[in-house]
Amino acid sequence: MKKKETKKTEAKKASIVKTIWDALGSMKLFCILAMMISAWFFALILIYPKYMKLVAGMNEEVLINWFIASNGVENAPLKGWLFVLFILMTALAVNLAVCLINDAAILIRIIKAKAETKLFLGRLGILLMHSSYILIIIGHAGTSFAGFKQTFEVKQGISYSHDSFSFDINVMKVEKVFDDKAGYETISSAVIELNNGGFNKEKIVVPMKKTVFACKYLISLNEKSSESKRNLQGMSGEKKPKVPYLRVAWNPGMPFFCIGAALFFPGLVLRMFYRIH
């Protein structure tokens, strides 16, 4: 009797675990989470103008540091809104991870059973697509929580640094050319020295409207009109020189994102041509 009761208890536990596992990996949950995330971004468009300055400051800092440092009543709604997205994306990642484990188990059984190639390729396509989703989420999470981007105005002889990352940028030289259409000199490139945490120094030439990769950082040179110069231009109608600026960004999630994007296309092709009915 005791053995029968024990077996019944174990069967009930296994049934509960299976039910939870199936629910976590269900397509229905995936669709619900996808719609909720879409609704989150739609609502963000509506509230973005109100928190534009806060979002700009958030982009220039590591997200975890921004969460810790940005105390205040004005930051609370935005922090809560971002926390909701974090919960939704975590739930989606769990859903996809369960699907990935199920796909791998089914694929192993197909290989062992030596099933037809069409069945194998169809299941492989699903596995690749689920893997790509997870890698893209990891890439975005890595960039959001550990990456940053910061903008500096380009002036020769001036140095810039970042509080959270041990790097210094020294603008050594600014190359200028005369723009006949604009009627004034514009910057064609900037020669900078990047000191990466005291480990190495690298001299880099950054052309205008180009992006250079150096010491894990993406460095780009662009120009824009400052607010004061836009106001003056609007009053006088005269063209004013634009302000050159240097943007430094660190995107640690980019490798995951690129691998995920590369896996998605072959997975989609296999899914379309070898669809499992």
Residue pairs with C-beta under 8 A, 6 or more apart in sequence:
21 98
23 29
24 94
24 95
24 98
25 95
25 98
25 99
25 101
25 102
26 95
29 91
29 95
30 92
30 95
30 96
30 99
33 88
33 91
33 92
33 95
34 92
36 88
37 85
37 88
37 89
37 92
40 81
40 84
40 85
40 88
44 81
47 77
47 81
48 55
51 77
51 78
54 70
54 74
54 75
54 78
55 78
57 66
57 70
58 66
58 70
58 78
59 148
59 149
60 148
60 149
60 150
60 151
61 69
61 148
61 164
62 145
62 146
62 147
62 148
62 164
63 144
63 145
63 146
64 145
64 146
65 164
67 79
70 79
89 137
89 140
89 141
92 137
93 134
93 137
93 138
96 130
96 133
96 134
96 137
97 134
99 130
100 127
100 130
100 131
100 134
103 123
103 126
103 127
103 130
104 127
106 123
107 120
107 123
107 124
107 127
110 119
110 120
110 123
111 120
118 274
119 274
119 276
121 270
121 273
121 274
122 270
122 271
122 274
122 275
122 276
123 276
124 267
124 270
125 266
125 267
125 268
125 269
125 270
125 271
125 272
125 274
126 267
126 271
126 276
127 267
128 263
128 264
128 266
128 267
128 270
129 263
129 264
129 267
129 268
129 271
131 260
131 263
131 267
132 260
132 261
132 262
132 263
132 264
132 267
133 260
133 264
134 260
135 256
135 257
135 259
135 260
135 263
136 256
136 257
136 260
136 261
136 264
138 253
138 256
138 260
139 253
139 254
139 255
139 256
139 257
139 258
139 260
140 253
140 257
141 253
142 252
142 253
142 256
143 251
143 252
143 253
143 254
143 257
144 253
146 250
146 252
146 253
147 249
147 250
147 251
147 252
147 253
148 162
148 164
148 165
148 249
148 250
149 247
149 248
149 249
149 250
150 162
150 247
150 248
150 249
151 245
151 246
151 247
151 248
152 160
152 169
152 245
152 246
152 247
152 248
153 243
153 244
153 245
153 246
154 171
154 174
154 187
154 190
154 221
154 244
154 245
154 246
155 171
155 174
156 171
156 172
156 173
156 174
157 171
157 172
158 170
158 171
159 168
159 169
159 170
159 171
160 168
160 169
160 171
160 246
161 167
161 168
161 169
162 248
165 197
165 250
166 196
166 197
166 198
167 194
167 195
167 196
167 197
167 215
167 217
167 248
168 194
168 195
169 192
169 193
169 194
169 195
169 246
169 248
170 192
170 193
170 195
171 190
171 191
171 192
171 246
172 191
172 192
172 193
172 203
173 190
173 191
174 187
174 189
174 190
174 191
174 244
175 187
175 188
175 189
175 190
175 191
176 185
176 186
176 187
176 188
177 185
177 186
177 188
178 184
178 185
178 186
179 185
179 186
182 239
182 241
183 239
184 239
184 241
185 241
186 208
186 223
186 241
186 242
187 208
187 221
187 223
187 244
188 207
188 208
189 205
189 206
189 207
189 208
189 221
190 205
190 206
190 221
190 244
190 246
191 203
191 204
191 205
191 206
192 203
192 204
192 206
192 219
192 246
193 201
193 202
193 203
193 204
194 201
194 202
194 203
194 204
194 214
194 215
194 217
194 219
195 201
196 202
196 215
196 216
196 217
200 215
202 214
202 215
204 212
204 214
204 219
205 212
206 212
206 219
206 220
206 221
206 246
207 221
208 221
208 222
208 223
208 244
209 220
209 221
209 222
210 220
210 221
211 218
211 219
211 220
212 218
212 219
212 220
213 219
216 250
217 248
217 249
217 250
218 247
218 248
218 249
218 250
218 251
219 246
219 247
219 248
219 249
220 246
220 247
220 249
221 244
221 245
221 246
221 247
222 244
222 245
222 247
223 242
223 243
223 244
223 245
224 242
224 243
224 245
225 233
225 240
225 242
225 243
226 243
229 240
229 241
229 242
229 243
232 238
232 240
233 239
233 240
